[in-house]
């Protein structure tokens, strides 16, 4: 039986400036990716498309507890300024779907 080969490519990344909300299932996390040694989080959207989300301080801390298979919604809140440092950063809210248990 002959092997079938599929090219391995990097998933497209979520453009939060264009699409303010991402809903998908958490697939995996990669660490120290690219020249900035950033975290990259992979999500599968409802249509099956896999997209990556580059980490930042906020997302890294909020994604820490994610487990593969959890449904997640990430909402871009816009640029904010840190009162401590005066630096601007991209802010996000992160939600996990809660499993609803039906009583019998």
Secondary structure, 3 states (H helix, E strand, C coil): CCCCCCCCCCCEECCCCCCCEEEEEEEEEEEEECCCCEEEEEEECCCCCEEEEECCHHHHHHHCCCCCCCEEEEEEEEEEECCCCCCEEEEEEEEECCCCCCCC
